[in-house]
């Protein structure tokens, strides 16, 4: 997990550098392109998932997702 995060961080930094140095796209275009790249990588990672294993763990996945969704606005509200 940490390796994947590091790779995405390096890719984002590299794309930002290339955009700033050579391409000169507006920031919003650069962010959109980086988001498209992240979507492609996410889709490619999802192709390797084992659907049966995912179904076996659906209760814990749903519990984690619901708690995260409920906790996120609370923490953002407290920080603001």
C-alpha angles and dihedrals in degrees: 000000000000091000092054090050091050092050092050091047092051091046091051091049092047093049091048091050093048091048093049095043106037117002100044095199115163113266093252091055091049092050091048092051091048089050090051090051091049090051091053091049091048091051091049090051091050091057089067095055121116105231094201092053090048091053092049090055098041095113094057092041093052092045091052092046094050094047091048093049092049095043097047099068091044093055092044090049092051092048094050 
